[in-house]
Each structure stands twice: as C-alpha cells, then as structure tokens.
C-alpha cells in the first residue's frame, strides 16, 4: 500500500503501515518540536505534546510514551497512523 496524505482540520495524517523507523524518527525529531499523535492498530492513541513524552532507541523500532504517571512501550509495527498536529 502506498503512503498517503490528507488534510483534516489543520492536521496531516500519514499512513504508517508501510513506513519504517526512519519516518518515525523524522516526525519525532522535527525542530522545533511539534506535537503529534500515534494511533495504534488496536485503536489506542498517544499524543506527544512535548519532547519529554517521547523516547526511543537509536533504531526507532520501539517508541516510549511517557505520560504524567505512566509509560507505554509501543512497537513500531503496531503504529497504524501518525497525526501531525
């Protein structure tokens, strides 16, 4: 499946099923930091509002979401969509 982009109320959604760790890295390391949301295959969503919310090893095959009182390990293969806010 080819990647696609579409406009949704001032946000761009990109299909990540075919994207690799490099694409995740590009979004996470934008300068200056801009919030983004990861939607998983199971419907869960995690919004990274500030750099402190995000963590990943150098290969970006996993992503960590750090909330106020919890953390979540996200496998890159389970990411269905990234929404650039």
URCOR-V18213 format. One line per field, one symbol per residue. ss: DSSP state (H for helix, E for strand, C for the rest). phi: phi as a letter, one per 40 degrees, with the letter a starting at -180 (. if undefined). A space follows every 50 residues. Layout:
ss = ???
phi = ???
This chain:
ss = CCCCEEEECCEEEEECCCCCHHHHHHHHCCCCCCCEEEEECCCCEEEECC HHHEECCCCCCEEEEECCCCEEEEEHHHEEEEEEC
phi = .ccabacafgbbbbcbdccbdccccdccbdbcdbdabbbcdcgcbbbcca dccbaacdcfcbbbbbccbabbcbcdccccabbcc
